Amino acid sequence: MVLTELDDLKEAFQRERSSVRENISSGICETLEEYKLLVGISEGLTKAINMVEDYQNMLVSGQSKED
C-alpha cells in the first residue's frame, strides 16, 4: 500500500515537472529571473522524484531481506 502511494506521489511530481518544462520550452519566461525560478523548480522536482525512488528501493530491499 505504501509503495502505491509513493508511486502516486512520484507521478504527481513527474506531471508537475513536465508542466514546468513545457512552460520553459514554450518561452513563457519574460526575464532571466523567471527562467531561473522555473529551472530551479524543475531541478527540485527531479530531486524529489529521485528521493522517492530511493525510498521505494530502500523499502523493497528491506522487505526482501525480511522474507
C-alpha positions, 0 to 999 in steps of 0.5 A: 500500500505504501509503495502505491502511494509513493508511486502516486506521489512520484507521478504527481511530481513527474506531471508537475515537472513536465508542466514546468518544462513545457512552460520553459520550452514554450518561452513563457519566461519574460526575464532571466529571473523567471527562467531561473525560478522555473529551472530551479523548480524543475531541478527540485522536482527531479530531486524529489522524484529521485528521493522517492525512488530511493525510498521505494528501493530502500523499502523493497530491499528491506522487505526482501531481506525480511522474507 
